[in-house]
Amino acid sequence: MRTRGWKMCGGMVLMALCVPVVQAAPACGDPVAVGQAFLKASADDFLATSPSVLTPGFAQLLAAERECQRVEEGICRFDSDPWLDGQDGEIDAPPVFTATPSTQATRVTVEARYRVWKAARLTRLTLARADDGCWRVDDMITNSGQSQRALLSAPM
């Protein structure tokens, strides 16, 4: 009886090993998914965006702005919500994201089209490919054309 049980178990293990395993590409490998994750991570509090969706340089700029606002107890460089391109409003419906490859294999632009108070908005995200193969947000260009990286890099 014992031998038969092991043969049955061995056959099941062998069968499990023969089943092809399909691994889904990580969400960080899809620029559109990264753009969507960035919106989700930054919509409520842009400065509190998780560094996991940002390049290290962009994450440092956001952290420096958070610290400046803490020390100054108010506004430093940011005075509006970059997604709204203003201080008031809300996104009326889920944005539509599209990716446009760059001439550089390590960069891509993701466009987000949406409406705020029924007015069309276009926000562009510049993504950079990290060493681990993941795309991360390196800049955000608002509907009015303001680069958040340039804004955060400007001297006070």
C-alpha positions, -999 to 999 in steps of 0.1 A, spaced: 0 0 0 28 24 9 45 19 -25 13 26 -44 7 58 -25 42 71 -33 37 63 -70 5 82 -70 20 111 -52 51 110 -75 28 111 -106 10 141 -93 42 160 -86 55 151 -121 22 162 -136 24 195 -117 59 201 -130 49 195 -166 20 220 -166 33 251 -183 35 280 -160 25 314 -174 39 343 -155 22 376 -160 45 405 -167 49 427 -137 26 458 -138 57 479 -136 67 466 -171 36 482 -187 40 520 -190 2 525 -191 -2 505 -159 25 526 -142 7 557 -153 -26 544 -138 -7 534 -106 8 569 -104 -26 586 -106 -39 563 -79 -9 569 -57 -8 607 -62 -44 618 -67 -52 625 -30 -18 640 -20 7 644 -48 36 649 -24 28 617 -6 32 596 -38 48 562 -30 84 562 -42 78 527 -57 62 544 -89 89 571 -91 125 574 -102 148 580 -73 155 615 -85 118 625 -88 111 609 -54 139 630 -39 124 662 -53 89 653 -39 105 645 -5 124 678 -5 91 697 -12 73 678 16 101 688 40 101 724 28 64 726 34 68 711 68 95 735 78 78 766 63 44 754 75 29 763 42 35 764 4 70 762 -10 69 755 -48 36 737 -52 5 759 -49 -19 737 -68 -28 701 -76 -8 690 -107 -36 666 -119 -62 694 -117 -37 721 -129 -54 743 -103 -65 744 -67 -101 732 -70 -120 706 -89 -120 669 -94 -115 645 -123 -149 638 -137 -143 603 -151 -115 578 -152 -86 591 -174 -77 573 -206 -40 565 -207 -19 559 -238 18 553 -242 40 568 -269 75 552 -272 105 575 -273 135 573 -296 153 562 -264 146 526 -253 148 538 -217 121 565 -219 84 566 -228 57 592 -225 23 583 -211 -6 606 -219 -36 609 -196 -67 624 -211 -95 633 -187 -119 661 -178 -120 684 -148 -153 704 -145 -161 691 -180 -130 708 -194 -106 685 -213 -72 680 -197 -40 663 -211 -13 654 -187 20 638 -199 41 615 -178 77 609 -187 87 574 -176 122 560 -173 131 524 -173 150 513 -141 177 487 -139 151 461 -127 132 466 -160 104 485 -143 90 518 -157 89 547 -132 76 582 -134 104 607 -138 83 639 -146 48 651 -150 38 678 -174 5 694 -165 -22 705 -189 -7 740 -189 27 726 -198 44 729 -164 70 703 -157 68 692 -121 105 682 -122 115 717 -134 92 733 -108 106 712 -80 142 718 -92 139 756 -94 156 776 -66 134 791 -40 
